[in-house]
Amino acid sequence: MYFGWHAWHGEFGIKAWMRHEDEIKILRTRLEELQGDVRLLREGIDLLRADSLGSDILAERARNVLWFVHEDDVVIYDPGCQNLDEKD
């Protein structure tokens, strides 16, 4: 009786094992999400490397993010247009 109870309810029993299995599933899902985030960040970093970075792409991105324009640019204001960096 004693061993049966501990085999089911004990610290290393079946119920504890099932809880650990559930926690492992949750943590694996979270790990996959984080690995996806790391993959996206690495892709962004790769785009910023000097050997793969075009100056025109950098200038376009900086202008969009910082709302700067070059003195030779023509700006057309459209009040219905949202900033591309804004997320709904």
N, CA, C and O of each residue as an XYZ file, in Angstrom:
352
protein
N       0.820     -1.186      0.000
C       0.000      0.000      0.000
C       0.869      1.256      0.000
O       0.626      2.180     -0.776
N       1.873      1.291      0.862
C       2.771      2.437      0.983
C       3.471      2.718     -0.350
O       3.524      3.861     -0.804
N       3.997      1.684     -0.958
C       4.735      1.863     -2.211
C       3.803      2.249     -3.358
O       4.169      3.027     -4.238
N       2.597      1.693     -3.332
C       1.627      2.040     -4.365
C       1.224      3.508     -4.289
O       1.123      4.183     -5.314
N       0.994      4.003     -3.062
C       0.617      5.411     -2.890
C       1.732      6.325     -3.382
O       1.469      7.286     -4.103
N       2.961      6.038     -3.003
C       4.095      6.866     -3.416
C       4.386      6.729     -4.908
O       4.875      7.670     -5.533
N       4.093      5.578     -5.474
C       4.285      5.410     -6.917
C       3.330      6.308     -7.690
O       3.644      6.746     -8.797
N       2.174      6.583     -7.116
C       1.194      7.446     -7.787
C       1.335      8.905     -7.365
O       1.375      9.788     -8.222
N       1.410      9.174     -6.074
C       1.364     10.538     -5.537
C       2.727     11.096     -5.147
O       2.834     12.297     -4.898
N       3.722     10.313     -5.086
C       5.020     10.744     -4.581
C       5.705     11.773     -5.468
O       5.258     12.071     -6.575
N       6.798     12.300     -4.948
C       7.556     13.338     -5.650
C       8.029     12.868     -7.025
O       8.126     13.674     -7.951
N       8.315     11.612     -7.164
C       8.758     11.043     -8.434
C       7.732     10.054     -8.984
O       8.075      9.186     -9.786
N       6.481     10.181     -8.557
C       5.427      9.271     -8.962
C       4.852      9.614    -10.324
O       5.338     10.493    -11.035
N       3.791      8.879    -10.658
C       3.172      9.014    -11.979
C       2.553     10.394    -12.169
O       2.691     10.983    -13.241
N       1.872     10.924    -11.148
C       1.253     12.247    -11.269
C       2.314     13.332    -11.488
O       2.114     14.241    -12.294
N       3.429     13.240    -10.781
C       4.519     14.202    -10.972
C       5.095     14.068    -12.374
O       5.414     15.071    -13.014
N       5.229     12.851    -12.848
C       5.753     12.614    -14.188
C       4.843     13.249    -15.236
O       5.326     13.854    -16.193
N       3.504     13.111    -15.058
C       2.564     13.705    -16.010
C       2.642     15.233    -15.977
O       2.564     15.875    -17.025
N       2.794     15.821    -14.793
C       2.961     17.278    -14.697
C       4.220     17.727    -15.423
O       4.223     18.740    -16.123
N       5.284     16.964    -15.247
C       6.543     17.309    -15.923
C       6.407     17.194    -17.438
O       6.970     18.009    -18.169
N       5.678     16.205    -17.913
C       5.456     16.051    -19.350
C       4.684     17.250    -19.914
O       5.007     17.753    -20.990
N       3.659     17.702    -19.178
C       2.898     18.876    -19.602
C       3.781     20.117    -19.640
O       3.704     20.916    -20.574
N       4.612     20.271    -18.627
C       5.517     21.427    -18.576
C       6.536     21.375    -19.718
O       6.890     22.410    -20.282
N       7.001     20.186    -20.053
C       7.947     20.032    -21.158
C       7.298     20.456    -22.472
O       7.942     21.109    -23.293
N       6.029     20.094    -22.684
C       5.329     20.493    -23.910
C       5.217     22.012    -24.004
O       5.445     22.595    -25.064
N       4.868     22.643    -22.897
C       4.741     24.104    -22.876
C       6.094     24.757    -23.157
O       6.178     25.704    -23.939
N       7.140     24.257    -22.527
C       8.472     24.843    -22.715
C       9.001     24.602    -24.123
O       9.708     25.452    -24.665
N       8.675     23.469    -24.722
C       9.109     23.227    -26.107
C       8.424     24.184    -27.071
O       9.045     24.678    -28.012
N       7.143     24.444    -26.834
C       6.421     25.412    -27.664
C       7.046     26.791    -27.530
O       7.247     27.489    -28.524
N       7.351     27.178    -26.308
C       7.981     28.492    -26.071
C       9.358     28.547    -26.725
O       9.736     29.576    -27.285
N      10.109     27.451    -26.659
C      11.427     27.392    -27.293
C      11.315     27.587    -28.798
O      12.125     28.302    -29.389
N      10.328     26.964    -29.426
C      10.138     27.128    -30.868
C       9.804     28.579    -31.209
O      10.286     29.108    -32.211
N       8.981     29.224    -30.379
C       8.651     30.636    -30.606
C       9.906     31.500    -30.505
O      10.135     32.376    -31.340
N      10.710     31.249    -29.484
C      11.926     32.038    -29.300
C      12.940     31.781    -30.407
O      13.642     32.699    -30.831
N      13.020     30.545    -30.878
C      13.935     30.250    -31.986
C      13.488     30.978    -33.247
O      14.326     31.435    -34.025
N      12.183     31.094    -33.461
C      11.673     31.872    -34.589
C      12.034     33.345    -34.456
O      12.394     33.991    -35.441
N      11.939     33.879    -33.233
C      12.325     35.271    -32.998
C      13.812     35.480    -33.267
O      14.205     36.476    -33.876
N      14.630     34.545    -32.813
C      16.078     34.637    -33.032
C      16.384     34.586    -34.527
O      17.249     35.313    -35.016
N      15.671     33.725    -35.248
C      15.874     33.614    -36.694
C      15.568     34.949    -37.385
O      16.319     35.385    -38.257
N      14.462     35.595    -36.992
C      14.112     36.888    -37.578
C      15.147     37.958    -37.239
O      15.505     38.771    -38.091
N      15.618     37.956    -36.012
C      16.639     38.933    -35.618
C      17.936     38.713    -36.388
O      18.584     39.672    -36.807
N      18.311     37.465    -36.571
C      19.542     37.176    -37.320
C      19.413     37.604    -38.778
O      20.371     38.100    -39.371
N      18.231     37.413    -39.353
C      18.021     37.866    -40.730
C      18.144     39.380    -40.815
O      18.724     39.908    -41.764
N      17.594     40.081    -39.820
C      17.716     41.538    -39.787
C      19.156     41.984    -39.627
O      19.581     42.957    -40.250
N      19.904     41.281    -38.799
C      21.321     41.607    -38.604
C      22.098     41.363    -39.887
O      22.964     42.157    -40.256
N      21.788     40.263    -40.568
C      22.477     39.972    -41.827
C      22.260     41.070    -42.859
O      23.155     41.372    -43.649
N      21.063     41.668    -42.852
C      20.795     42.757    -43.788
C      21.592     44.014    -43.456
O      21.800     44.863    -44.323
N      22.034     44.138    -42.218
C      22.791     45.323    -41.806
C      24.302     45.154    -41.957
O      25.049     46.100    -41.704
N      24.753     44.012    -42.351
C      26.196     43.805    -42.536
C      26.681     44.638    -43.718
O      25.962     44.829    -44.699
N      27.893     45.121    -43.608
C      28.454     46.040    -44.608
C      28.511     45.416    -46.000
O      28.299     46.107    -46.996
N      28.793     44.126    -46.076
C      28.926     43.499    -47.392
C      27.581     43.267    -48.078
O      27.549     43.058    -49.291
N      26.470     43.297    -47.338
C      25.169     43.061    -47.954
C      24.262     44.285    -47.917
O      23.124     44.228    -48.381
N      24.751     45.374    -47.376
C      23.919     46.554    -47.179
C      24.089     47.531    -48.334
O      25.198     47.987    -48.612
N      22.998     47.846    -48.997
C      23.031     48.853    -50.043
C      22.764     50.220    -49.433
O      21.893     50.361    -48.575
N      23.499     51.211    -49.866
C      23.330     52.538    -49.288
C      21.941     53.099    -49.580
O      21.399     53.849    -48.768
N      21.362     52.749    -50.716
C      20.025     53.241    -51.024
C      18.969     52.618    -50.107
O      18.007     53.283    -49.722
N      19.151     51.341    -49.758
C      18.221     50.691    -48.835
C      18.343     51.318    -47.447
O      17.337     51.579    -46.787
N      19.567     51.554    -47.013
C      19.802     52.178    -45.713
C      19.191     53.570    -45.672
O      18.537     53.933    -44.694
N      19.396     54.344    -46.713
C      18.864     55.704    -46.752
C      17.336     55.682    -46.736
O      16.710     56.475    -46.032
N      16.743     54.786    -47.503
C      15.289     54.694    -47.534
C      14.731     54.318    -46.170
O      13.745     54.898    -45.715
N      15.355     53.358    -45.526
C      14.886     52.913    -44.200
C      15.060     54.021    -43.160
O      14.165     54.254    -42.347
N      16.194     54.695    -43.182
C      16.433     55.776    -42.223
C      15.439     56.912    -42.423
O      14.938     57.480    -41.452
N      15.157     57.238    -43.649
C      14.191     58.309    -43.917
C      12.801     57.924    -43.430
O      12.081     58.751    -42.871
N      12.429     56.681    -43.641
C      11.111     56.234    -43.211
C      10.995     56.229    -41.689
O      10.001     56.702    -41.138
N      12.002     55.700    -41.017
C      11.955     55.593    -39.563
C      12.088     56.963    -38.898
O      11.366     57.268    -37.948
N      13.001     57.779    -39.391
C      13.289     59.070    -38.752
C      12.480     60.231    -39.304
O      12.545     61.343    -38.780
N      11.714     59.976    -40.366
C      10.915     61.008    -41.018
C      11.791     62.147    -41.546
O      11.418     63.318    -41.468
N      12.943     61.793    -42.075
C      13.837     62.776    -42.683
C      13.678     62.734    -44.195
O      13.291     61.716    -44.769
N      13.984     63.861    -44.827
C      14.000     63.918    -46.277
C      15.277     64.612    -46.722
O      15.861     65.412    -45.991
N      15.688     64.290    -47.926
C      16.842     64.950    -48.516
C      16.366     66.269    -49.120
O      15.198     66.401    -49.487
N      17.252     67.226    -49.222
C      16.842     68.543    -49.731
C      16.346     68.483    -51.179
O      15.614     69.371    -51.615
N      16.734     67.452    -51.923
C      16.287     67.312    -53.310
C      15.013     66.475    -53.442
O      14.480     66.331    -54.542
N      14.522     65.923    -52.329
C      13.319     65.089    -52.382
C      12.071     65.935    -52.562
O      12.001     67.078    -52.110
N      11.094     65.349    -53.231
C       9.781     65.961    -53.351
C       8.848     65.177    -52.428
O       8.703     63.962    -52.564
N       8.224     65.877    -51.499
C       7.360     65.226    -50.525
C       5.915     65.508    -50.878
O       5.520     66.660    -51.056
N       5.128     64.447    -50.980
C       3.701     64.585    -51.243
C       2.979     64.090    -50.005
O       3.084     62.917    -49.647
N       2.258     64.963    -49.361
C       1.578     64.625    -48.121
C       0.202     64.040    -48.433
O      -0.595     64.653    -49.143
N      -0.063     62.875    -47.908
C      -1.363     62.224    -48.062
C      -1.908     61.975    -46.660
O      -1.422     61.078    -45.971
N      -2.898     62.738    -46.220
C      -3.394     62.598    -44.856
C      -4.020     61.228    -44.581
O      -4.127     60.836    -43.419
N      -4.427     60.509    -45.589
C      -5.018     59.189    -45.397
C      -3.994     58.084    -45.270
O      -4.349     56.950    -44.948
N      -2.729     58.388    -45.516
C      -1.674     57.380    -45.491
C      -1.087     57.299    -44.088
O      -0.830     58.319    -43.448
N      -0.875     56.057    -43.617
C      -0.257     55.849    -42.295
C       1.214     55.560    -42.484
O       1.655     55.146    -43.556
N       1.968     55.788    -41.417
C       3.383     55.451    -41.412
C       3.528     53.941    -41.574
O       2.777     53.188    -40.954
N       4.462     53.485    -42.381
C       4.648     52.071    -42.651
C       5.106     51.300    -41.420
O       4.898     50.089    -41.341
N       5.729     51.982    -40.453
C       6.224     51.302    -39.268
C       5.148     51.115    -38.202
O       5.351     50.360    -37.251
N       4.018     51.786    -38.344
C       2.961     51.635    -37.364
C       2.273     50.297    -37.566
O       2.047     49.863    -38.696
N       1.946     49.655    -36.469
C       1.256     48.367    -36.524
C      -0.119     48.546    -35.916
O      -0.281     49.207    -34.890
N      -1.101     47.953    -36.559
C      -2.469     48.027    -36.038
C      -2.671     47.107    -34.876
O      -3.767     47.047    -34.319
